[in-house]
Amino acid sequence: MHADPFSKVSNPDGIFKDQFIPGKKTERGSPSLISAEKRLLARAILDDPFNLYFALVSQHCVPLHSFQYMYNTLFGHNILQAFTAQSHHQSFIEILSQDPNLPDRYNARGENIMLPEIPFEKFRVGSQFFVLAKRHAFLVLKDRKLWRKFKLPCLNIESCYPEEHYFPTLLSMKDPRGCSQFTLTNVNWTDCFDAHPHLYKAEEVSPNLVHRLRLSNSSYSYFFARKFAPDCLKPLMEIADDVIFKD
């Protein structure tokens, strides 16, 4: 868990006890979010050498299935084979090349400043919420070439979302066939405001909502959904055993 050091977040009990990593201040529209995600990946890799997948979620994300379901879906039922074929694991990350705002996003740090490392035709965007295979997590941590460009300050803040650009571009350039091109986190953009998606409230939580959010155009069901307001916790817990964790 990475929390802004200036936020008033206490160390929780349960499975997240003592899982806070040393945090640094983050800001929307800045490369600080990429740095935070890199720190989380590094800590997760060091924490357990048997960790083979790394899912990024926020405090506004909720699971749509049991974790056993997610585990079996990612690895299949032959766990031994999964551990011996790590190079074949696919990463689930949205990678888009047809976004209408792509030119503005590409030039957010200045016109053609991304050259020569990242030509426009190689630039990609997508959701920051990914599930990365271990080999791709290592690619992120080892990268210096593209990071030098993406850590530059943004001049056009309205078009600059580094965490939504860096990971899709890097993995698309390094291993496009090893990536699904889609995310496993469902987000509702139908009534977005100020570049934020729909925020679900407590009165919207129901078994029907969970079943609807699971649906995906891909062969995989969505694993997570966002954004949920804090007051959703109680109604979500009330249906957890009978709906969310019942696959």
LUMLOSE-536181 format. One record per residue (C-alpha): residue number from 1; x, y, z. Coordinates in nm, 3 decimals. Each point is the difference from the previous one (the first is absolute). Last residue first. Example, Ala and Ser with C-alpha at 12.3 -4.5 7.8 and 13.67 -1.06 7.14 Angstrom:
2
R  nr       x       y       z
R   2   1.367  -0.106   0.714
R   1  -0.137  -0.344   0.066
This chain:
247
R  nr       x       y       z
R 247  -1.860  -1.742  -0.823
R 246  -0.129   0.083   0.348
R 245   0.248   0.249   0.140
R 244  -0.184   0.306  -0.132
R 243  -0.355  -0.135   0.039
R 242  -0.089  -0.197   0.315
R 241   0.315   0.066   0.202
R 240   0.047   0.365  -0.100
R 239  -0.364   0.113   0.000
R 238  -0.002   0.171   0.340
R 237   0.364   0.102  -0.037
R 236  -0.091   0.199  -0.312
R 235  -0.289   0.170   0.182
R 234   0.235   0.112   0.280
R 233   0.294   0.105  -0.219
R 232  -0.199   0.212  -0.243
R 231   0.020   0.304   0.231
R 230   0.367   0.035  -0.096
R 229  -0.092   0.086  -0.363
R 228   0.065  -0.259  -0.269
R 227   0.191   0.077  -0.320
R 226   0.077  -0.261  -0.128
R 225  -0.032  -0.369  -0.091
R 224   0.216  -0.310   0.041
R 223   0.044  -0.346  -0.155
R 222  -0.185   0.059  -0.330
R 221  -0.096  -0.324  -0.172
R 220   0.245  -0.127  -0.259
R 219  -0.080  -0.099  -0.360
R 218  -0.017   0.369  -0.083
R 217  -0.309   0.216  -0.041
R 216  -0.044   0.000   0.377
R 215  -0.276  -0.066   0.252
R 214   0.106   0.002   0.366
R 213  -0.148   0.346   0.052
R 212  -0.349  -0.129  -0.078
R 211   0.020  -0.283   0.252
R 210   0.122   0.241   0.269
R 209  -0.274   0.253  -0.081
R 208  -0.268  -0.270   0.011
R 207   0.116  -0.113   0.344
R 206  -0.057   0.358   0.118
R 205   0.194   0.319   0.074
R 204  -0.161   0.311  -0.153
R 203  -0.128   0.139   0.332
R 202   0.352  -0.005   0.141
R 201   0.139   0.231  -0.268
R 200   0.196  -0.086  -0.316
R 199   0.229   0.275  -0.129
R 198  -0.016   0.028  -0.380
R 197   0.339   0.065  -0.154
R 196   0.229   0.299   0.070
R 195   0.134   0.215  -0.287
R 194  -0.169   0.312   0.144
R 193  -0.335  -0.183   0.009
R 192  -0.084  -0.336  -0.154
R 191  -0.361  -0.096  -0.069
R 190   0.041  -0.303  -0.227
R 189   0.359  -0.068   0.102
R 188  -0.069  -0.311   0.209
R 187   0.322  -0.187   0.084
R 186   0.047  -0.379   0.005
R 185   0.342  -0.127   0.105
R 184   0.136  -0.304  -0.190
R 183   0.170   0.222  -0.258
R 182   0.028  -0.058  -0.374
R 181   0.290  -0.018  -0.253
R 180   0.059  -0.362   0.114
R 179   0.376   0.042   0.018
R 178   0.270  -0.251  -0.097
R 177  -0.049   0.069  -0.369
R 176   0.089   0.366   0.051
R 175   0.332  -0.078   0.175
R 174   0.247   0.289   0.017
R 173  -0.169   0.285  -0.189
R 172  -0.351  -0.080   0.123
R 171   0.137  -0.056   0.350
R 170   0.165   0.342   0.015
R 169  -0.286   0.189  -0.165
R 168  -0.274  -0.157   0.214
R 167   0.202   0.057   0.321
R 166   0.102   0.360  -0.072
R 165  -0.324   0.147  -0.130
R 164  -0.266  -0.046   0.269
R 163   0.254   0.062   0.279
R 162   0.111   0.318  -0.179
R 161  -0.345   0.163  -0.013
R 160   0.071   0.321  -0.190
R 159  -0.266   0.147  -0.226
R 158  -0.145   0.265   0.233
R 157   0.343   0.055   0.160
R 156   0.149   0.139  -0.320
R 155   0.360   0.083   0.093
R 154   0.067  -0.332   0.170
R 153   0.327  -0.054   0.187
R 152   0.242  -0.262  -0.140
R 151  -0.031  -0.339   0.173
R 150  -0.144  -0.154  -0.315
R 149   0.307   0.072  -0.209
R 148   0.271  -0.139   0.226
R 147  -0.235  -0.289   0.083
R 146   0.013  -0.111  -0.363
R 145   0.372  -0.081   0.011
R 144   0.031  -0.101   0.365
R 143  -0.203  -0.319   0.013
R 142   0.112  -0.265   0.246
R 141  -0.296   0.035   0.237
R 140  -0.259   0.000  -0.278
R 139   0.159  -0.296  -0.178
R 138   0.011  -0.188   0.332
R 137  -0.375   0.050   0.042
R 136  -0.034  -0.131  -0.355
R 135   0.182  -0.322   0.088
R 134  -0.216  -0.037   0.311
R 133  -0.333   0.015  -0.184
R 132  -0.183   0.326   0.044
R 131  -0.364   0.051   0.102
R 130  -0.080   0.361  -0.087
R 129  -0.184   0.308   0.121
R 128   0.156   0.301  -0.173
R 127  -0.260  -0.015  -0.276
R 126   0.132   0.057  -0.350
R 125   0.222   0.208  -0.228
R 124   0.251  -0.081  -0.275
R 123   0.288   0.172  -0.181
R 122   0.176  -0.211  -0.264
R 121  -0.134   0.196  -0.301
R 120   0.101   0.323   0.175
R 119   0.366  -0.097   0.015
R 118   0.129  -0.086   0.349
R 117   0.378  -0.007   0.049
R 116   0.077   0.268  -0.261
R 115  -0.208   0.190   0.090
R 114  -0.227   0.055   0.299
R 113   0.054   0.377  -0.012
R 112  -0.179   0.006  -0.337
R 111  -0.201   0.306   0.104
R 110   0.018   0.059   0.373
R 109  -0.079  -0.201   0.310
R 108  -0.364  -0.055  -0.098
R 107   0.103  -0.077  -0.361
R 106  -0.104  -0.368   0.009
R 105  -0.314   0.076   0.198
R 104  -0.107   0.267  -0.247
R 103   0.065  -0.234  -0.296
R 102  -0.185  -0.293   0.169
R 101  -0.318   0.195   0.079
R 100  -0.211  -0.198  -0.249
R  99   0.120  -0.330   0.158
R  98   0.079  -0.246  -0.279
R  97   0.316  -0.168   0.134
R  96  -0.136  -0.157   0.318
R  95   0.172  -0.248   0.233
R  94  -0.197  -0.119   0.304
R  93   0.204  -0.229   0.222
R  92  -0.045  -0.366   0.082
R  91   0.341  -0.163  -0.014
R  90   0.035  -0.347  -0.150
R  89   0.204  -0.274   0.160
R  88   0.200  -0.197  -0.255
R  87   0.345   0.077   0.145
R  86  -0.112  -0.138   0.336
R  85  -0.031  -0.351  -0.133
R  84   0.128  -0.205   0.295
R  83  -0.224   0.171   0.256
R  82  -0.308  -0.038  -0.217
R  81   0.074  -0.367  -0.061
R  80   0.006  -0.062   0.374
R  79  -0.329   0.190   0.044
R  78  -0.188  -0.215  -0.251
R  77  -0.348   0.138   0.070
R  76   0.044   0.311  -0.207
R  75   0.245   0.269   0.104
R  74  -0.190   0.323  -0.054
R  73  -0.351  -0.143   0.024
R  72   0.085  -0.220   0.298
R  71   0.144   0.295   0.192
R  70  -0.292   0.227  -0.084
R  69  -0.251  -0.264   0.111
R  68   0.194  -0.058   0.321
R  67  -0.002   0.376   0.058
R  66  -0.379  -0.010   0.003
R  65  -0.167   0.207  -0.269
R  64  -0.101   0.361  -0.060
R  63   0.271   0.156   0.215
R  62  -0.037   0.369   0.095
R  61   0.201   0.301  -0.112
R  60  -0.024   0.345   0.162
R  59   0.305  -0.048   0.225
R  58   0.196  -0.068  -0.317
R  57   0.097  -0.317  -0.185
R  56   0.317  -0.120  -0.173
R  55   0.025  -0.374  -0.051
R  54   0.339  -0.175  -0.004
R  53   0.035  -0.357  -0.125
R  52   0.278  -0.255   0.056
R  51   0.061   0.037   0.374
R  50   0.210  -0.306   0.089
R  49   0.307   0.212   0.075
R  48  -0.193   0.160   0.291
R  47   0.049   0.349   0.146
R  46   0.273   0.101  -0.244
R  45  -0.238  -0.010  -0.296
R  44  -0.275   0.177   0.195
R  43   0.241   0.272   0.115
R  42   0.123   0.067  -0.352
R  41  -0.354   0.010  -0.139
R  40  -0.117   0.244   0.268
R  39   0.300   0.226  -0.056
R  38  -0.062   0.004  -0.375
R  37  -0.364   0.092   0.064
R  36   0.108   0.292   0.218
R  35   0.246   0.119  -0.264
R  34  -0.272  -0.012  -0.266
R  33  -0.224   0.210   0.226
R  32   0.280   0.254   0.051
R  31   0.011   0.042  -0.380
R  30  -0.253   0.284   0.034
R  29  -0.359   0.056  -0.111
R  28  -0.146  -0.069   0.343
R  27   0.252   0.047   0.275
R  26   0.189  -0.240   0.223
R  25   0.200   0.065   0.317
R  24   0.238  -0.280   0.090
R  23  -0.070  -0.329   0.172
R  22   0.210  -0.250   0.190
R  21  -0.196  -0.325  -0.043
R  20  -0.310  -0.081   0.204
R  19  -0.055  -0.376   0.034
R  18   0.041  -0.016   0.377
R  17  -0.358  -0.128   0.040
R  16  -0.174  -0.031  -0.335
R  15  -0.122  -0.356   0.061
R  14  -0.174   0.103   0.322
R  13   0.078   0.320   0.185
R  12   0.032   0.343  -0.154
R  11   0.288   0.251   0.025
R  10  -0.163   0.340   0.034
R   9  -0.063   0.238  -0.288
R   8   0.014   0.372   0.076
R   7   0.155   0.112  -0.327
R   6   0.331   0.190  -0.008
R   5   0.205  -0.310  -0.074
R   4  -0.222  -0.068  -0.305
R   3  -0.088  -0.366   0.028
R   2   0.147  -0.302  -0.176
R   1  -0.126  -0.345   0.093
